[in-house]
Amino acid sequence: MSEPHVTLDPRGLDPVQQKLRGPLEEQLTSALQAATGRVRADYAGEPVEQVCQRLLDETRAGLHPDIAAGFNPDMDEFCRVAVAIVRGDEG
């Protein structure tokens, strides 16, 4: 598994949001990668759905509360990362 990365959809962003897109993607990606490492290290046979939810919870915990509150990722992508953890795929 390659390291997960967050990419924000640029559609509908105003100019200020567009300027902040790169740094925000970096912060979200960093939080997701850290969460992936923690979840992978602590994985003990839980089902994919539980791993997926834990990835989301751990990622949000690594973000500023205002950013975490607005973070609504593509859950299919989060679950793809969870499947890789369950299968034991390494990053």
Phi and psi restraints in degrees (range 20) as a CNS / XPLOR table:
assign (resid 1 and name C) (resid 2 and name N)
       (resid 2 and name CA) (resid 2 and name C) 1.0 -77.5 20.0 2
assign (resid 2 and name N) (resid 2 and name CA)
       (resid 2 and name C) (resid 3 and name N) 1.0 161.5 20.0 2
assign (resid 2 and name C) (resid 3 and name N)
       (resid 3 and name CA) (resid 3 and name C) 1.0 -61.6 20.0 2
assign (resid 3 and name N) (resid 3 and name CA)
       (resid 3 and name C) (resid 4 and name N) 1.0 133.3 20.0 2
assign (resid 3 and name C) (resid 4 and name N)
       (resid 4 and name CA) (resid 4 and name C) 1.0 -67.0 20.0 2
assign (resid 4 and name N) (resid 4 and name CA)
       (resid 4 and name C) (resid 5 and name N) 1.0 151.3 20.0 2
assign (resid 4 and name C) (resid 5 and name N)
       (resid 5 and name CA) (resid 5 and name C) 1.0 -140.7 20.0 2
assign (resid 5 and name N) (resid 5 and name CA)
       (resid 5 and name C) (resid 6 and name N) 1.0 139.2 20.0 2
assign (resid 5 and name C) (resid 6 and name N)
       (resid 6 and name CA) (resid 6 and name C) 1.0 -98.8 20.0 2
assign (resid 6 and name N) (resid 6 and name CA)
       (resid 6 and name C) (resid 7 and name N) 1.0 128.7 20.0 2
assign (resid 6 and name C) (resid 7 and name N)
       (resid 7 and name CA) (resid 7 and name C) 1.0 -123.5 20.0 2
assign (resid 7 and name N) (resid 7 and name CA)
       (resid 7 and name C) (resid 8 and name N) 1.0 123.6 20.0 2
assign (resid 7 and name C) (resid 8 and name N)
       (resid 8 and name CA) (resid 8 and name C) 1.0 -85.2 20.0 2
assign (resid 8 and name N) (resid 8 and name CA)
       (resid 8 and name C) (resid 9 and name N) 1.0 143.1 20.0 2
assign (resid 8 and name C) (resid 9 and name N)
       (resid 9 and name CA) (resid 9 and name C) 1.0 -75.1 20.0 2
assign (resid 9 and name N) (resid 9 and name CA)
       (resid 9 and name C) (resid 10 and name N) 1.0 118.8 20.0 2
assign (resid 9 and name C) (resid 10 and name N)
       (resid 10 and name CA) (resid 10 and name C) 1.0 -75.3 20.0 2
assign (resid 10 and name N) (resid 10 and name CA)
       (resid 10 and name C) (resid 11 and name N) 1.0 -12.2 20.0 2
assign (resid 10 and name C) (resid 11 and name N)
       (resid 11 and name CA) (resid 11 and name C) 1.0 -63.8 20.0 2
assign (resid 11 and name N) (resid 11 and name CA)
       (resid 11 and name C) (resid 12 and name N) 1.0 133.0 20.0 2
assign (resid 11 and name C) (resid 12 and name N)
       (resid 12 and name CA) (resid 12 and name C) 1.0 82.6 20.0 2
assign (resid 12 and name N) (resid 12 and name CA)
       (resid 12 and name C) (resid 13 and name N) 1.0 4.0 20.0 2
assign (resid 12 and name C) (resid 13 and name N)
       (resid 13 and name CA) (resid 13 and name C) 1.0 -84.2 20.0 2
assign (resid 13 and name N) (resid 13 and name CA)
       (resid 13 and name C) (resid 14 and name N) 1.0 137.8 20.0 2
assign (resid 13 and name C) (resid 14 and name N)
       (resid 14 and name CA) (resid 14 and name C) 1.0 -79.8 20.0 2
assign (resid 14 and name N) (resid 14 and name CA)
       (resid 14 and name C) (resid 15 and name N) 1.0 171.5 20.0 2
assign (resid 14 and name C) (resid 15 and name N)
       (resid 15 and name CA) (resid 15 and name C) 1.0 -57.2 20.0 2
assign (resid 15 and name N) (resid 15 and name CA)
       (resid 15 and name C) (resid 16 and name N) 1.0 -38.2 20.0 2
assign (resid 15 and name C) (resid 16 and name N)
       (resid 16 and name CA) (resid 16 and name C) 1.0 -66.5 20.0 2
assign (resid 16 and name N) (resid 16 and name CA)
       (resid 16 and name C) (resid 17 and name N) 1.0 -46.1 20.0 2
assign (resid 16 and name C) (resid 17 and name N)
       (resid 17 and name CA) (resid 17 and name C) 1.0 -62.1 20.0 2
assign (resid 17 and name N) (resid 17 and name CA)
       (resid 17 and name C) (resid 18 and name N) 1.0 -37.5 20.0 2
assign (resid 17 and name C) (resid 18 and name N)
       (resid 18 and name CA) (resid 18 and name C) 1.0 -62.7 20.0 2
assign (resid 18 and name N) (resid 18 and name CA)
       (resid 18 and name C) (resid 19 and name N) 1.0 -39.9 20.0 2
assign (resid 18 and name C) (resid 19 and name N)
       (resid 19 and name CA) (resid 19 and name C) 1.0 -64.5 20.0 2
assign (resid 19 and name N) (resid 19 and name CA)
       (resid 19 and name C) (resid 20 and name N) 1.0 -34.4 20.0 2
assign (resid 19 and name C) (resid 20 and name N)
       (resid 20 and name CA) (resid 20 and name C) 1.0 -85.4 20.0 2
assign (resid 20 and name N) (resid 20 and name CA)
       (resid 20 and name C) (resid 21 and name N) 1.0 -7.3 20.0 2
assign (resid 20 and name C) (resid 21 and name N)
       (resid 21 and name CA) (resid 21 and name C) 1.0 -57.0 20.0 2
assign (resid 21 and name N) (resid 21 and name CA)
       (resid 21 and name C) (resid 22 and name N) 1.0 -48.5 20.0 2
assign (resid 21 and name C) (resid 22 and name N)
       (resid 22 and name CA) (resid 22 and name C) 1.0 -60.5 20.0 2
assign (resid 22 and name N) (resid 22 and name CA)
       (resid 22 and name C) (resid 23 and name N) 1.0 -53.5 20.0 2
assign (resid 22 and name C) (resid 23 and name N)
       (resid 23 and name CA) (resid 23 and name C) 1.0 -62.0 20.0 2
assign (resid 23 and name N) (resid 23 and name CA)
       (resid 23 and name C) (resid 24 and name N) 1.0 -35.9 20.0 2
assign (resid 23 and name C) (resid 24 and name N)
       (resid 24 and name CA) (resid 24 and name C) 1.0 -67.8 20.0 2
assign (resid 24 and name N) (resid 24 and name CA)
       (resid 24 and name C) (resid 25 and name N) 1.0 -42.0 20.0 2
assign (resid 24 and name C) (resid 25 and name N)
       (resid 25 and name CA) (resid 25 and name C) 1.0 -59.3 20.0 2
assign (resid 25 and name N) (resid 25 and name CA)
       (resid 25 and name C) (resid 26 and name N) 1.0 -40.8 20.0 2
assign (resid 25 and name C) (resid 26 and name N)
       (resid 26 and name CA) (resid 26 and name C) 1.0 -63.2 20.0 2
assign (resid 26 and name N) (resid 26 and name CA)
       (resid 26 and name C) (resid 27 and name N) 1.0 -43.4 20.0 2
assign (resid 26 and name C) (resid 27 and name N)
       (resid 27 and name CA) (resid 27 and name C) 1.0 -65.7 20.0 2
assign (resid 27 and name N) (resid 27 and name CA)
       (resid 27 and name C) (resid 28 and name N) 1.0 -43.7 20.0 2
assign (resid 27 and name C) (resid 28 and name N)
       (resid 28 and name CA) (resid 28 and name C) 1.0 -65.2 20.0 2
assign (resid 28 and name N) (resid 28 and name CA)
       (resid 28 and name C) (resid 29 and name N) 1.0 -41.7 20.0 2
assign (resid 28 and name C) (resid 29 and name N)
       (resid 29 and name CA) (resid 29 and name C) 1.0 -63.6 20.0 2
assign (resid 29 and name N) (resid 29 and name CA)
       (resid 29 and name C) (resid 30 and name N) 1.0 -43.4 20.0 2
assign (resid 29 and name C) (resid 30 and name N)
       (resid 30 and name CA) (resid 30 and name C) 1.0 -60.5 20.0 2
assign (resid 30 and name N) (resid 30 and name CA)
       (resid 30 and name C) (resid 31 and name N) 1.0 -44.4 20.0 2
assign (resid 30 and name C) (resid 31 and name N)
       (resid 31 and name CA) (resid 31 and name C) 1.0 -64.7 20.0 2
assign (resid 31 and name N) (resid 31 and name CA)
       (resid 31 and name C) (resid 32 and name N) 1.0 -41.0 20.0 2
assign (resid 31 and name C) (resid 32 and name N)
       (resid 32 and name CA) (resid 32 and name C) 1.0 -65.8 20.0 2
assign (resid 32 and name N) (resid 32 and name CA)
       (resid 32 and name C) (resid 33 and name N) 1.0 -42.7 20.0 2
assign (resid 32 and name C) (resid 33 and name N)
       (resid 33 and name CA) (resid 33 and name C) 1.0 -65.2 20.0 2
assign (resid 33 and name N) (resid 33 and name CA)
       (resid 33 and name C) (resid 34 and name N) 1.0 -40.1 20.0 2
assign (resid 33 and name C) (resid 34 and name N)
       (resid 34 and name CA) (resid 34 and name C) 1.0 -64.6 20.0 2
assign (resid 34 and name N) (resid 34 and name CA)
       (resid 34 and name C) (resid 35 and name N) 1.0 -42.8 20.0 2
assign (resid 34 and name C) (resid 35 and name N)
       (resid 35 and name CA) (resid 35 and name C) 1.0 -62.8 20.0 2
assign (resid 35 and name N) (resid 35 and name CA)
       (resid 35 and name C) (resid 36 and name N) 1.0 -41.6 20.0 2
assign (resid 35 and name C) (resid 36 and name N)
       (resid 36 and name CA) (resid 36 and name C) 1.0 -60.5 20.0 2
assign (resid 36 and name N) (resid 36 and name CA)
       (resid 36 and name C) (resid 37 and name N) 1.0 -43.6 20.0 2
assign (resid 36 and name C) (resid 37 and name N)
       (resid 37 and name CA) (resid 37 and name C) 1.0 -62.4 20.0 2
assign (resid 37 and name N) (resid 37 and name CA)
       (resid 37 and name C) (resid 38 and name N) 1.0 -43.2 20.0 2
assign (resid 37 and name C) (resid 38 and name N)
       (resid 38 and name CA) (resid 38 and name C) 1.0 -66.8 20.0 2
assign (resid 38 and name N) (resid 38 and name CA)
       (resid 38 and name C) (resid 39 and name N) 1.0 -45.4 20.0 2
assign (resid 38 and name C) (resid 39 and name N)
       (resid 39 and name CA) (resid 39 and name C) 1.0 -65.3 20.0 2
assign (resid 39 and name N) (resid 39 and name CA)
       (resid 39 and name C) (resid 40 and name N) 1.0 -42.1 20.0 2
assign (resid 39 and name C) (resid 40 and name N)
       (resid 40 and name CA) (resid 40 and name C) 1.0 -61.2 20.0 2
assign (resid 40 and name N) (resid 40 and name CA)
       (resid 40 and name C) (resid 41 and name N) 1.0 -43.6 20.0 2
assign (resid 40 and name C) (resid 41 and name N)
       (resid 41 and name CA) (resid 41 and name C) 1.0 -66.3 20.0 2
assign (resid 41 and name N) (resid 41 and name CA)
       (resid 41 and name C) (resid 42 and name N) 1.0 -32.1 20.0 2
assign (resid 41 and name C) (resid 42 and name N)
       (resid 42 and name CA) (resid 42 and name C) 1.0 -98.6 20.0 2
assign (resid 42 and name N) (resid 42 and name CA)
       (resid 42 and name C) (resid 43 and name N) 1.0 2.6 20.0 2
assign (resid 42 and name C) (resid 43 and name N)
       (resid 43 and name CA) (resid 43 and name C) 1.0 -61.8 20.0 2
assign (resid 43 and name N) (resid 43 and name CA)
       (resid 43 and name C) (resid 44 and name N) 1.0 130.6 20.0 2
assign (resid 43 and name C) (resid 44 and name N)
       (resid 44 and name CA) (resid 44 and name C) 1.0 -136.7 20.0 2
assign (resid 44 and name N) (resid 44 and name CA)
       (resid 44 and name C) (resid 45 and name N) 1.0 41.8 20.0 2
assign (resid 44 and name C) (resid 45 and name N)
       (resid 45 and name CA) (resid 45 and name C) 1.0 87.9 20.0 2
assign (resid 45 and name N) (resid 45 and name CA)
       (resid 45 and name C) (resid 46 and name N) 1.0 12.3 20.0 2
assign (resid 45 and name C) (resid 46 and name N)
       (resid 46 and name CA) (resid 46 and name C) 1.0 -67.0 20.0 2
assign (resid 46 and name N) (resid 46 and name CA)
       (resid 46 and name C) (resid 47 and name N) 1.0 156.7 20.0 2
assign (resid 46 and name C) (resid 47 and name N)
       (resid 47 and name CA) (resid 47 and name C) 1.0 -69.8 20.0 2
assign (resid 47 and name N) (resid 47 and name CA)
       (resid 47 and name C) (resid 48 and name N) 1.0 159.8 20.0 2
assign (resid 47 and name C) (resid 48 and name N)
       (resid 48 and name CA) (resid 48 and name C) 1.0 -54.2 20.0 2
assign (resid 48 and name N) (resid 48 and name CA)
       (resid 48 and name C) (resid 49 and name N) 1.0 -43.2 20.0 2
assign (resid 48 and name C) (resid 49 and name N)
       (resid 49 and name CA) (resid 49 and name C) 1.0 -59.3 20.0 2
assign (resid 49 and name N) (resid 49 and name CA)
       (resid 49 and name C) (resid 50 and name N) 1.0 -40.9 20.0 2
assign (resid 49 and name C) (resid 50 and name N)
       (resid 50 and name CA) (resid 50 and name C) 1.0 -69.1 20.0 2
assign (resid 50 and name N) (resid 50 and name CA)
       (resid 50 and name C) (resid 51 and name N) 1.0 -39.8 20.0 2
assign (resid 50 and name C) (resid 51 and name N)
       (resid 51 and name CA) (resid 51 and name C) 1.0 -65.3 20.0 2
assign (resid 51 and name N) (resid 51 and name CA)
       (resid 51 and name C) (resid 52 and name N) 1.0 -40.9 20.0 2
assign (resid 51 and name C) (resid 52 and name N)
       (resid 52 and name CA) (resid 52 and name C) 1.0 -61.2 20.0 2
assign (resid 52 and name N) (resid 52 and name CA)
       (resid 52 and name C) (resid 53 and name N) 1.0 -46.2 20.0 2
assign (resid 52 and name C) (resid 53 and name N)
       (resid 53 and name CA) (resid 53 and name C) 1.0 -64.5 20.0 2
assign (resid 53 and name N) (resid 53 and name CA)
       (resid 53 and name C) (resid 54 and name N) 1.0 -39.0 20.0 2
assign (resid 53 and name C) (resid 54 and name N)
       (resid 54 and name CA) (resid 54 and name C) 1.0 -66.1 20.0 2
assign (resid 54 and name N) (resid 54 and name CA)
       (resid 54 and name C) (resid 55 and name N) 1.0 -38.4 20.0 2
assign (resid 54 and name C) (resid 55 and name N)
       (resid 55 and name CA) (resid 55 and name C) 1.0 -58.6 20.0 2
assign (resid 55 and name N) (resid 55 and name CA)
       (resid 55 and name C) (resid 56 and name N) 1.0 -44.5 20.0 2
assign (resid 55 and name C) (resid 56 and name N)
       (resid 56 and name CA) (resid 56 and name C) 1.0 -63.3 20.0 2
assign (resid 56 and name N) (resid 56 and name CA)
       (resid 56 and name C) (resid 57 and name N) 1.0 -48.0 20.0 2
assign (resid 56 and name C) (resid 57 and name N)
       (resid 57 and name CA) (resid 57 and name C) 1.0 -60.7 20.0 2
assign (resid 57 and name N) (resid 57 and name CA)
       (resid 57 and name C) (resid 58 and name N) 1.0 -45.2 20.0 2
assign (resid 57 and name C) (resid 58 and name N)
       (resid 58 and name CA) (resid 58 and name C) 1.0 -67.0 20.0 2
assign (resid 58 and name N) (resid 58 and name CA)
       (resid 58 and name C) (resid 59 and name N) 1.0 -38.1 20.0 2
assign (resid 58 and name C) (resid 59 and name N)
       (resid 59 and name CA) (resid 59 and name C) 1.0 -64.9 20.0 2
assign (resid 59 and name N) (resid 59 and name CA)
       (resid 59 and name C) (resid 60 and name N) 1.0 -47.8 20.0 2
assign (resid 59 and name C) (resid 60 and name N)
       (resid 60 and name CA) (resid 60 and name C) 1.0 -61.5 20.0 2
assign (resid 60 and name N) (resid 60 and name CA)
       (resid 60 and name C) (resid 61 and name N) 1.0 -36.8 20.0 2
assign (resid 60 and name C) (resid 61 and name N)
       (resid 61 and name CA) (resid 61 and name C) 1.0 -63.7 20.0 2
assign (resid 61 and name N) (resid 61 and name CA)
       (resid 61 and name C) (resid 62 and name N) 1.0 -25.5 20.0 2
assign (resid 61 and name C) (resid 62 and name N)
       (resid 62 and name CA) (resid 62 and name C) 1.0 -87.7 20.0 2
assign (resid 62 and name N) (resid 62 and name CA)
       (resid 62 and name C) (resid 63 and name N) 1.0 4.8 20.0 2
assign (resid 62 and name C) (resid 63 and name N)
       (resid 63 and name CA) (resid 63 and name C) 1.0 -113.0 20.0 2
assign (resid 63 and name N) (resid 63 and name CA)
       (resid 63 and name C) (resid 64 and name N) 1.0 159.0 20.0 2
assign (resid 63 and name C) (resid 64 and name N)
       (resid 64 and name CA) (resid 64 and name C) 1.0 -58.2 20.0 2
assign (resid 64 and name N) (resid 64 and name CA)
       (resid 64 and name C) (resid 65 and name N) 1.0 141.3 20.0 2
assign (resid 64 and name C) (resid 65 and name N)
       (resid 65 and name CA) (resid 65 and name C) 1.0 -53.4 20.0 2
assign (resid 65 and name N) (resid 65 and name CA)
       (resid 65 and name C) (resid 66 and name N) 1.0 -37.4 20.0 2
assign (resid 65 and name C) (resid 66 and name N)
       (resid 66 and name CA) (resid 66 and name C) 1.0 -67.2 20.0 2
assign (resid 66 and name N) (resid 66 and name CA)
       (resid 66 and name C) (resid 67 and name N) 1.0 -39.0 20.0 2
assign (resid 66 and name C) (resid 67 and name N)
       (resid 67 and name CA) (resid 67 and name C) 1.0 -71.3 20.0 2
assign (resid 67 and name N) (resid 67 and name CA)
       (resid 67 and name C) (resid 68 and name N) 1.0 -43.5 20.0 2
assign (resid 67 and name C) (resid 68 and name N)
       (resid 68 and name CA) (resid 68 and name C) 1.0 -59.3 20.0 2
assign (resid 68 and name N) (resid 68 and name CA)
       (resid 68 and name C) (resid 69 and name N) 1.0 -39.3 20.0 2
assign (resid 68 and name C) (resid 69 and name N)
       (resid 69 and name CA) (resid 69 and name C) 1.0 -64.3 20.0 2
assign (resid 69 and name N) (resid 69 and name CA)
       (resid 69 and name C) (resid 70 and name N) 1.0 -31.7 20.0 2
assign (resid 69 and name C) (resid 70 and name N)
       (resid 70 and name CA) (resid 70 and name C) 1.0 -95.3 20.0 2
assign (resid 70 and name N) (resid 70 and name CA)
       (resid 70 and name C) (resid 71 and name N) 1.0 0.9 20.0 2
assign (resid 70 and name C) (resid 71 and name N)
       (resid 71 and name CA) (resid 71 and name C) 1.0 -85.2 20.0 2
assign (resid 71 and name N) (resid 71 and name CA)
       (resid 71 and name C) (resid 72 and name N) 1.0 108.8 20.0 2
assign (resid 71 and name C) (resid 72 and name N)
       (resid 72 and name CA) (resid 72 and name C) 1.0 -124.3 20.0 2
assign (resid 72 and name N) (resid 72 and name CA)
       (resid 72 and name C) (resid 73 and name N) 1.0 82.9 20.0 2
assign (resid 72 and name C) (resid 73 and name N)
       (resid 73 and name CA) (resid 73 and name C) 1.0 -74.3 20.0 2
assign (resid 73 and name N) (resid 73 and name CA)
       (resid 73 and name C) (resid 74 and name N) 1.0 167.0 20.0 2
assign (resid 73 and name C) (resid 74 and name N)
       (resid 74 and name CA) (resid 74 and name C) 1.0 -71.8 20.0 2
assign (resid 74 and name N) (resid 74 and name CA)
       (resid 74 and name C) (resid 75 and name N) 1.0 107.1 20.0 2
assign (resid 74 and name C) (resid 75 and name N)
       (resid 75 and name CA) (resid 75 and name C) 1.0 -66.9 20.0 2
assign (resid 75 and name N) (resid 75 and name CA)
       (resid 75 and name C) (resid 76 and name N) 1.0 -24.3 20.0 2
assign (resid 75 and name C) (resid 76 and name N)
       (resid 76 and name CA) (resid 76 and name C) 1.0 -61.9 20.0 2
assign (resid 76 and name N) (resid 76 and name CA)
       (resid 76 and name C) (resid 77 and name N) 1.0 -39.5 20.0 2
assign (resid 76 and name C) (resid 77 and name N)
       (resid 77 and name CA) (resid 77 and name C) 1.0 -69.9 20.0 2
assign (resid 77 and name N) (resid 77 and name CA)
       (resid 77 and name C) (resid 78 and name N) 1.0 -40.5 20.0 2
assign (resid 77 and name C) (resid 78 and name N)
       (resid 78 and name CA) (resid 78 and name C) 1.0 -61.8 20.0 2
assign (resid 78 and name N) (resid 78 and name CA)
       (resid 78 and name C) (resid 79 and name N) 1.0 -41.6 20.0 2
assign (resid 78 and name C) (resid 79 and name N)
       (resid 79 and name CA) (resid 79 and name C) 1.0 -69.2 20.0 2
assign (resid 79 and name N) (resid 79 and name CA)
       (resid 79 and name C) (resid 80 and name N) 1.0 -28.9 20.0 2
assign (resid 79 and name C) (resid 80 and name N)
       (resid 80 and name CA) (resid 80 and name C) 1.0 -63.6 20.0 2
assign (resid 80 and name N) (resid 80 and name CA)
       (resid 80 and name C) (resid 81 and name N) 1.0 -40.7 20.0 2
assign (resid 80 and name C) (resid 81 and name N)
       (resid 81 and name CA) (resid 81 and name C) 1.0 -65.5 20.0 2
assign (resid 81 and name N) (resid 81 and name CA)
       (resid 81 and name C) (resid 82 and name N) 1.0 -40.8 20.0 2
assign (resid 81 and name C) (resid 82 and name N)
       (resid 82 and name CA) (resid 82 and name C) 1.0 -61.5 20.0 2
assign (resid 82 and name N) (resid 82 and name CA)
       (resid 82 and name C) (resid 83 and name N) 1.0 -41.9 20.0 2
assign (resid 82 and name C) (resid 83 and name N)
       (resid 83 and name CA) (resid 83 and name C) 1.0 -60.7 20.0 2
assign (resid 83 and name N) (resid 83 and name CA)
       (resid 83 and name C) (resid 84 and name N) 1.0 -41.8 20.0 2
assign (resid 83 and name C) (resid 84 and name N)
       (resid 84 and name CA) (resid 84 and name C) 1.0 -62.7 20.0 2
assign (resid 84 and name N) (resid 84 and name CA)
       (resid 84 and name C) (resid 85 and name N) 1.0 -37.7 20.0 2
assign (resid 84 and name C) (resid 85 and name N)
       (resid 85 and name CA) (resid 85 and name C) 1.0 -66.1 20.0 2
assign (resid 85 and name N) (resid 85 and name CA)
       (resid 85 and name C) (resid 86 and name N) 1.0 -46.3 20.0 2
assign (resid 85 and name C) (resid 86 and name N)
       (resid 86 and name CA) (resid 86 and name C) 1.0 -61.0 20.0 2
assign (resid 86 and name N) (resid 86 and name CA)
       (resid 86 and name C) (resid 87 and name N) 1.0 -39.8 20.0 2
assign (resid 86 and name C) (resid 87 and name N)
       (resid 87 and name CA) (resid 87 and name C) 1.0 -74.8 20.0 2
assign (resid 87 and name N) (resid 87 and name CA)
       (resid 87 and name C) (resid 88 and name N) 1.0 -14.3 20.0 2
assign (resid 87 and name C) (resid 88 and name N)
       (resid 88 and name CA) (resid 88 and name C) 1.0 84.9 20.0 2
assign (resid 88 and name N) (resid 88 and name CA)
       (resid 88 and name C) (resid 89 and name N) 1.0 16.0 20.0 2
assign (resid 88 and name C) (resid 89 and name N)
       (resid 89 and name CA) (resid 89 and name C) 1.0 -66.3 20.0 2
assign (resid 89 and name N) (resid 89 and name CA)
       (resid 89 and name C) (resid 90 and name N) 1.0 135.0 20.0 2
assign (resid 89 and name C) (resid 90 and name N)
       (resid 90 and name CA) (resid 90 and name C) 1.0 -94.4 20.0 2
assign (resid 90 and name N) (resid 90 and name CA)
       (resid 90 and name C) (resid 91 and name N) 1.0 151.7 20.0 2
